[in-house]
Amino acid sequence: MTLTLVSPDKVGLSTARLERLMAVLHSEVARKRLPGAVAVVARHGKLALLDSAGQLNPATGEAMHRDAHFRIYSMTKPIVSVAAMMLVEQGRLLLADPVSKYLPEFADQTVALPDGSTQAVQRDASVHDLLRHTAGLTYEFLGSSPVQRQYTQLRMGSRERSLAEFTTQLARLPLMYQPGSVFEYSRATDVLGRVIEVIAAAPLQQVLKEWIFEPLDMPHTGFTVPAQYHGHIAEPFARDPDGGVQMRVIDVRTDAALASGGGGLISTAQDYARFLQFMLNRGELDGVRLLGPRTVDFMTTDHLGDIAVADGGSRMLLPAGHGFGLGFAVRKHLGVAPVPGSVGTYFWGGLAGTTFFVDPTLDLFACLMLQAPNQREYYRMLFRDLVYAAVMD
């Protein structure tokens, strides 16, 4: 069963205002700032908008398909977080478990100090820390600290090593922070992917396919695009339209050694919409239940409390008025943030520009798929503004 497309006014949305949303996207394409996009807005279990703008591939000029395949990068993280919580519900994993219980290389880690020395961890990072990015890990592109420079030197972003080799290498590096002390967006979800592999005794690709993609009918989501769909892959501009250094996107036509739980998946707007409807339904879709309702509620509430947010890149990713749950940013205040949204709205995005948000209060979700890495923050906020402008009740 696919999500049914209905007239927006049937679900309390304005047809004219959703048309305006698409007109804005078309104008961005005309200005050559956006190669192309697919937009989805759904409410009360029905699609109010599924439309495309621009080009699938600027190099060929081919029009954007509604079933185009997009590199979703960090929108992989919520899916992997669901797989981890399925293990929790099966009694095979506790959030309080130290990561070292499953990956012994993470025992006895050290934390980098400003003077170049290290100190022992006060406690091992837990699975809970991995899910909420408080494990003391980082991303090399968020800054230029000595630890981040080591990530860069060792090419921790390489897709040429296996997940097991990746976690072994990462565990040897000092942490940026004491586990549990600071929210620092990081490669933690890649480590979580390896924890899942160890417990499930199967590759992460297989686990996600058998546990999530097949049950939820997401046939076009995976770590590689099969040959027959290579003509459906959305591509960014060769050069950044704003004159910056254009980020190189991953090659998704061949199998990478690394199954990156933090950023390796490719998906379509319609596949990811099914995942978001599953979340909005609190763990169930079309009679298939993967998580209990209370588990989804638990994942989509703030888990940081008074834990500090690291300055720099992490603070930019977590807007004012927001916390972080288990795989999602979560809105805590109606105001404060520079974009609209109900308290309890949860969201995340991907490095190449894809973004989504789920608003349980309004029974609404929206997803924007595009490949415009350097403009991602702008389109994320623009899309949010335009969707909320269309809500009429």
Secondary structure, 3 states (H helix, E strand, C coil): CCCCECCHHHHCECHHHHHHHHHHHHHHHHCCCCCEEEEEEEECCEEEEEEEEEEEECCCCEECCCCCEEECHHHHHHHHHHHHHHHHHCCCCCCCCEHHHCCHHHCCCEEECCCCCEEECCCCCEHHHHHHCCCCCCCHHHCCCHHHHHHHHCCCCCCCCCHHHHHHHHHCCCECCCCCCEECCCCHHHHHHHHHHHHHCCCHHHHHHHHHHCCCCCCCCECCCCHHHHHHECCCCCCCCCCCCCCCCCCCCCCCCCCCCCCCCEECHHHHHHHHHHHHCCCEECCEECCCHHHHHHHCCCCCCCCEECCCHHHHHCCCCEEECCCCEEECCCCCCCCCCCCCCEEEECCCCCEEEEECCCCEEEEEEECCHHHHHHHHHHHHHHHHHCECC
